Amino acid sequence: MDWSSILLYHINPHDYPVFLQCERSTEQPGAILMESRAMQGIRCTVPVGYLLSILYFYGYHRPRLPFADRPLSKLHHYFYPSAGYSTPVGILLGLAYACYYDGYVACSEESVARKIKHERTRAVIAWRQHMQKQREEEEATRKRRSWWRILAFSKAAAAPYATSYEDFLDSNGILSVGRQTAEVQDPSFYQLYSKHQVDALVSAAMKLRQSPEEQRWLLTAGRLGGYGIMGMLLTWNSGGMCFRSFMGLGLGVTSGALISGTNLDS
């Protein structure tokens, strides 16, 4: 299986109606994963770039300057531009991770089969525990009731036993995603990849889109990243437009990650 092609896969919208109802959903669920990984890459590399710029300034650059020139050398001349280098590195690393892990490892036939088995096992265990708890509650209730109401109560309580382990499946899991429609309308969509592989891709995208924490930090980081780009383009007078845009994006995403991490945007 190609590392990246499944991330660019265009799903059949009729097979995943619930997924397309999610906020900011798209018919290319791989784009959601790549967006998240790219932002995570920026979140990881830009702070490292900032730290290295501080170490470089105080550990190498400033000590080598004459004492008369040291007041003229400012930390922010190295601190903010470091994001212009580390931001594209973070984006590339995030996309590479998405292609390898989300596209190649997580959506491989073997990995999908293991996940399906794990989901089904967890659902069966939860279902058995639920049924055992119901039986215990029924038994305790029978002991408290008079003998002439036991029969009527037994008939009334028989309905819950009709539940299946499918009721305990993860709503965003592969099995649940695959059951969003009763049958596949167009099999031609699954010539290159199996239905289960596409289900795994959509499942991963649904988990991101329906995670309040993930959506909160992505929205905050995206908004501040846009402000940072505009701010650097208007206030920074050195470097090209792309370089200054990366500076602002890295600063905004890092600030957004810090704000979301401390729940200031909740």
C-alpha positions as a printed Julia matrix, in Angstrom:
266×3 Matrix{Float64}:
   0.0     0.0    0.0
   1.27    3.47  -0.91
   2.28    5.57   2.08
   0.34    8.67   1.15
  -2.32    7.83  -1.44
  -4.91    6.67   1.08
  -4.61   10.04   2.83
  -5.68   11.65  -0.45
  -8.49    9.13  -0.92
 -11.89   10.55  -1.85
 -14.63    8.65  -0.01
 -18.13    7.91  -1.22
 -20.31   10.37   0.76
 -23.26    7.96   0.7
 -21.3     5.39   2.73
 -20.41    7.77   5.6
 -23.38   10.08   6.26
 -22.64   10.43   9.99
 -19.03   11.43   9.37
 -20.03   14.14   6.91
 -22.3    15.64   9.57
 -19.26   16.38  11.76
 -18.07   19.96  11.99
 -15.49   20.87   9.31
 -15.74   17.43   7.74
 -14.59   16.74   4.2
 -14.83   13.94   1.68
 -11.07   13.52   2.04
 -10.66   12.39   5.67
  -6.92   12.07   5.2
  -6.7    15.86   4.92
  -8.03   16.09   8.49
  -5.25   13.82   9.71
  -2.58   15.71   7.78
  -3.82   19.03   9.16
  -3.65   17.73  12.72
  -0.2    16.19  12.27
   1.18   19.33  10.64
  -0.05   21.46  13.54
   1.4    18.98  16.01
   4.71   19.15  14.17
   4.77   22.94  14.46
   3.83   22.66  18.13
   6.85   20.43  18.74
   9.58   22.0   16.58
   9.0    25.73  17.12
   9.59   25.64  20.91
  12.77   23.69  20.21
  13.8    26.37  17.72
  13.11   29.09  20.29
  15.17   27.26  22.89
  18.08   26.77  20.48
  18.0    30.45  19.55
  18.29   31.43  23.22
  21.16   29.01  23.75
  22.89   30.25  20.61
  22.47   33.91  21.55
  23.67   33.67  25.14
  26.04   30.75  24.76
  27.79   31.56  21.5
  26.89   34.82  19.76
  26.84   37.36  22.58
  30.03   36.18  24.37
  31.99   36.54  21.1
  30.99   40.19  20.62
  33.05   43.09  21.95
  31.63   44.6   25.12
  30.76   47.81  23.28
  28.65   45.93  20.72
  26.75   43.68  23.09
  24.0    46.22  23.94
  23.29   46.52  20.2
  22.65   42.79  19.8
  19.08   41.89  20.74
  17.68   38.45  21.54
  14.51   38.98  19.51
  16.62   39.32  16.35
  17.31   35.59  16.71
  14.35   34.4   18.79
  11.47   35.19  16.44
  13.26   34.34  13.16
  14.03   30.86  14.5
  10.36   30.04  13.9
  10.87   30.84  10.23
  13.16   27.81  10.02
  11.52   25.47  12.51
   7.93   25.94  11.29
   8.42   24.41   7.81
  10.5    21.66   9.4
   7.63   20.89  11.77
   5.12   20.88   8.92
   7.23   18.47   6.88
   7.84   16.19   9.86
   4.13   16.18  10.71
   3.14   15.33   7.14
   5.79   12.62   6.97
   4.48   11.11  10.19
   0.92   11.24   8.85
   1.95    9.5    5.63
   3.86    6.78   7.44
   1.76    6.13  10.53
  -1.76    7.24   9.61
  -1.52    6.22   5.97
   0.78    3.2    5.96
   0.79    1.61   9.41
  -2.64    2.39  10.86
  -4.52    1.65   7.62
  -2.72   -1.55   6.67
  -4.79   -4.72   6.43
  -3.01   -6.31   9.4
  -3.4    -3.27  11.65
  -7.06   -2.81  10.74
  -7.78   -6.49  11.43
  -6.17   -6.19  14.88
  -8.15   -3.06  15.69
 -11.41   -4.67  14.62
 -10.7    -7.71  16.78
  -9.82   -5.46  19.72
 -12.98   -3.37  19.32
 -15.18   -6.45  19.12
 -13.51   -8.03  22.16
 -13.97   -4.89  24.25
 -17.61   -4.62  23.21
 -18.3    -8.26  24.07
 -16.67   -7.86  27.49
 -18.7    -4.7   28.2
 -21.88   -6.44  27.03
 -21.27   -9.45  29.3
 -20.57   -7.2   32.26
 -23.77   -5.3   31.56
 -25.83   -8.48  31.37
 -24.25   -9.83  34.54
 -25.06   -6.59  36.35
 -28.65   -6.78  35.11
 -29.03  -10.34  36.35
 -27.67   -9.38  39.76
 -30.05   -6.42  39.99
 -32.98   -8.62  38.97
 -32.1   -11.21  41.56
 -31.86   -8.58  44.27
 -35.18   -7.09  43.21
 -36.9   -10.48  43.21
 -35.86  -11.05  46.79
 -37.47   -7.76  47.82
 -40.77   -8.39  46.0
 -43.6   -10.6   47.13
 -43.96  -14.03  45.53
 -47.06  -13.14  43.49
 -45.23  -10.32  41.56
 -42.18  -12.35  40.55
 -43.72  -13.66  37.33
 -44.91  -10.24  36.16
 -41.56   -8.64  36.91
 -39.68  -11.37  35.06
 -41.71  -10.78  31.92
 -41.23   -7.03  32.12
 -37.48   -7.33  32.65
 -36.92   -9.78  29.81
 -36.68   -7.03  27.19
 -33.17   -5.77  28.11
 -31.72   -9.22  27.3
 -32.38   -8.5   23.63
 -29.36   -6.15  23.61
 -26.33   -7.17  21.58
 -22.63   -6.53  21.97
 -22.97   -4.17  18.99
 -24.7    -1.71  21.33
 -21.4    -1.35  23.21
 -19.15   -0.67  20.21
 -17.2     2.58  20.12
 -19.36    5.03  18.17
 -16.26    6.3   16.36
 -14.63    2.89  15.99
 -13.99    1.05  12.75
 -16.93   -1.32  13.16
 -19.41    1.47  13.93
 -18.13    3.61  11.07
 -18.53    0.69   8.69
 -22.19    0.34   9.74
 -23.19    3.91   8.91
 -24.94    2.46   5.85
 -26.53   -0.96   5.47
 -24.67   -1.8    2.26
 -22.08   -0.32  -0.08
 -23.72    1.57  -2.9
 -20.75    1.75  -5.28
 -18.11   -1.03  -4.97
 -15.82    0.82  -7.4
 -14.73    3.06  -4.52
 -13.02    0.06  -2.88
 -10.94   -1.35  -5.7
  -7.66    0.11  -4.48
  -8.35   -0.15  -0.74
 -10.72   -2.43   1.12
 -13.82   -1.13   2.87
 -12.26   -1.83   6.27
  -9.18    0.23   5.38
 -11.3     3.2    4.4
 -13.39    2.67   7.55
 -10.19    2.91   9.61
  -9.25    6.17   7.89
 -12.7     7.68   8.46
 -12.71    6.43  12.06
  -9.44    8.23  12.82
 -10.78   11.44  11.26
 -14.05   11.17  13.2
 -12.2    10.79  16.49
 -10.34   14.01  15.78
 -13.41   15.93  14.67
 -15.48   14.78  17.66
 -12.76   15.37  20.25
 -13.52   18.63  22.11
  -9.9    19.07  23.21
  -8.53   18.5   19.71
 -11.0    20.89  18.12
 -10.42   23.51  20.81
  -6.67   23.6   20.36
  -6.83   23.45  16.57
  -9.23   26.39  16.42
  -7.19   28.42  18.89
  -3.89   27.63  17.19
  -5.33   28.31  13.75
  -6.8    31.64  14.79
  -3.62   32.81  16.52
  -1.56   31.48  13.63
  -3.51   33.72  11.26
  -3.01   36.7   13.57
   0.69   35.9   13.82
   1.1    35.78  10.04
  -0.57   39.17   9.62
   1.43   40.61  12.5
   4.79   39.47  11.17
   4.02   40.6    7.63
   3.13   44.06   8.91
   5.75   44.58  11.63
   8.84   42.55  10.67
  10.97   44.21   8.01
  13.58   41.54   7.27
  13.22   38.32   5.33
  10.89   37.38   2.52
   7.14   37.09   2.69
   7.16   33.3    3.08
   9.79   33.47   5.81
   7.84   36.07   7.78
   4.64   34.06   7.29
   6.33   31.0    8.79
   7.56   33.16  11.67
   4.04   34.32  12.44
   2.47   30.9   11.97
   4.96   29.25  14.3
   4.5    31.93  16.94
   0.71   31.72  16.71
   0.5    27.93  16.84
   2.91   27.77  19.78
   0.93   30.43  21.63
  -2.3    28.59  20.86
  -0.86   25.34  22.17
   0.18   27.08  25.39
  -3.23   28.7   25.82
  -5.08   25.44  25.13
  -2.76   23.49  27.37
  -3.66   25.75  30.29
  -7.39   25.69  29.35
  -7.52   29.46  28.98
  -9.64   29.05  25.84
 -12.17   26.66  27.38
